[in-house]
Amino acid sequence: MGELRDALDESERQARDLEKQKAELRRSVEDTQFRLEKLQKSNKTMADEISKIQTSKTKAMDSSAQSSRSSLDSAARLGSPTSQSRNTSAALLNAPNGQLPGAMDYVYLKNVLLQFLEQKDKKHQMQLIPVLGMLLHFDRKDEQKWMSAITTKG
């Protein structure tokens, strides 16, 4: 009789332990699902922002190309432009995205920097560093400094 009670107590203890493990696993799954949903929303937000930025860049390119062409046409009608304005107009027409060489999209830079600063997850911040490096013309050393600043930040 005593052995049966001991066996019953042991099986009840094992059942409690299994219930605890089940509850811990359930919490872990819920936490993982929450983080996944959060990442998916963040990814969708980033994709939406990139889409908006690309759309605004395309519009800016179109309007810049049209305005630079009309500037050239009006300058030609008014007379011969100076060599500096000729060079600027030619640079506008030949530059990618209709921007002067060395110019950048400050709205895009602002959005990337803001997203970088708001990001609490170091992994996501580290993913944004190459983007910032491209916009701010980081060399390899600069990029490594940013990476180490993120990893040492507490």
DRENVEXRO-954393 format. One record per residue: x, y, z of N, C-alpha, C in turn. Coordinates in pm, whole numbers, plus 50000, padded with zeros to 5 digits. Layout:
DRENVEXRO-954393
XYZXYZXYZ...
//
This chain:
DRENVEXRO-954393
500824988250000500005000050000500895012750000501935012650079502855023950086503545026349954503895015749886504555017049754503615023349652502335019449660501345025249567501175040249593501155044349722501035058449755502265066149705503425060349725504655066849677504645068149526504205057849456504135058149310503125068649265501995069349336500965079249302501495093449326502165095649439502755108749467503785112549361504605103149322505635105649219504975109149085503945101949048503275104948920502585118448925502015122249041501395135549055502465146449046503635144049107504725153749099505175155448954505295144448882505685145048741504635152448659503365150248690502285157148619502365172248644502655176348769502805190648800503985196648724505105189248724506295193948652505985195648503505275186148447504915187048304503995198948278503075201448370502185213148355502985226048360503975226848450504835238648457505595240548326506155229648275506895230548148505965234948035504755229548035503775233047932503455248147939503265253348061502975267548078504155276048033505385271848066506575279248024506705279147872506455267647811506515266947664505445275747600504255275747659503175284047605503575298947612504135303147726504595317047739505685320147638506585310847620507675312747524507135314147382506175305847347505575306647213504835319847196504095324047298503375336847290504345348547276505435348047352506455358547343507075358847204507385347147151507965346247017506995351446911505715347946925504715352846830504585367946839504615373246961504525387746979505705394646911506915389346932508095395346870508035394146718507525382846669507395380946524506425391146466505285392946531504305402646483504895416846484505635419846591506265433046601507275435146488508075424746460509055425746351508365426946216507265419546198506545420346071505955434346051505425440146159504895453846149506015463546118507155461846185508305470446161508785469046017508825456645969509245454045831508275460345733506965459045761505965465045673506095480245674506325485945792506505500345803507715504845723508815497345737510035500745662509775499545512509085488945470508795487045328507905498445277506915502445357506055513645318506855526445304507765528845400508595540945395509495540745272510085529345244510955528245127510145530745000508945525244995508085527344879507735542244863507395548744975507075563044969508295571144924509445567544978510665574744943510985572944795510845560544747511115558044605510145565744518508875566244560507875573744484508215588544483508595593844601508935608144606510205611044528511165601744529512385603644450512055603944301511175594844259510795594344118510115607444078509205612244164508535624844135509545636244132510465636144227511495646644231512375646144107512695633844064513515632443943512785638243823511495634843812510715639743699510605654943701510275660643818510125675143825511475682143809512535676143862513865682043849514315682043703514055670943635514435670143495513645680343413512345681643444511535691243370511985705543401512245708543529512635722243562514015725443505514925715643506516255718543451516175720443300515295712743235515145714643091514535728343060513515732143139512905745143114513885756343146514765754143244515795764143274516725765743155517105754643095517975755242978517295762342862516005758942842515265765242733515145780342755514795784342878514635798742903515975805842896517045799342940518375805442932518785807142787518455797442705518795798342564518005809642498516755811642538515945822342480516445836042524516925837042648517375849942699518755853642646519475844242600520825846942552521765836442604522995838142579523975828242617524195828442768524025816842836524255816542981525745816743011526075820243133527485820243172527985805943177529285804243178529835790643178529465783243306529335790443418528985783743542527575778143535526615785943487525245780943480525135769943375525935770543268525965759843169526435746843235527505747843314528015736043382527005730443482526335739243555525335734743651524175727943580523705733943472522605727943397523005714443339524195713643284524665700843229524795690543339525285694743454525425685343565524055680343609523045689343612521705685143649521135674943552521355677443424520815668243324521515654743326522805654543356523565642143353523625634943487523255641743597523365635743729522275625343750522575614543822521535604843854520515611043948519255607043933518155611944015517925626944000518495633043901518285647243878518895656043985519865651044059520485658844165521875662944122522355673744182523725677644157524655667244217525815665044159526745655644219527085660144361527075650844453527365654044592526115657444671524985660044605523755663044677523105649944722522325650444830521655638344876520235641544915519445631344929518055632844969518015633945122517885646145173517935648345317516715642645388515575641945321514395636145383514645621345410515235614545313515555600345330516565598545443517595606745444518615606045550517975608445686517115618445694516435621445820515615609445867514885603145776514055591545812514905579845859516005577345791516875566245830517505568945966517985581145988518575584646117517555583546230516355588446206515305587746307514965573346339514855565146237514565551046257515695544246335516925548046303518095542646373518045546246521517745558946550517735563546688516565557846767515415555846702514245550546772514355535446795515175528846718515285514246725515945509946855515265501546931515825496747057516625483947038516315476446934517015463846908518345466746837519425462446899520755465046845520945458746707520345446946685520485440346555519905448846443518745454846470518135463546369518955476246347519515481546456520365493146440521575489646354522145477946376523325473846300522975471846152521725467946125521295466445985521165480045916520915490445993520765503745934522115510745912523175505945977524485512345964524985512545820524895501545742525345502445603524555512745521523265514345553522455524445483522975538345517523215540645646523785553545687525165555445626525935544645619527265545445559527215549745414526225544545342526085548245201525695563145190524755567345275524275581245268525335591245312526115587345413527095596645470528515593745424528645584645329529945581245269530965576545375530535566745457531445560945554532525553045482533735553345536534725543645491534605531645585535395521645562535305509245641535525512045790536455520945819536795524245957535605530946026534945540245957533785547046014532665537146046532425528145950531365518245970531675509346090532925505446105533325497046220533155504746351533435517746349533245525846470531775526146511530895527746413529465527846442529025514346497529515503546435529165490046481529625487946625530855491946655531345489746791530605498646891530205510546848529425519346938528095512946973527485506146877526195499546902526385487546994527415479546967527595467447047528025470447191528715481747213529145485047349528105493347423527125498547351526085506747412525225498147503524965502747622524195494847720522905500647744
//
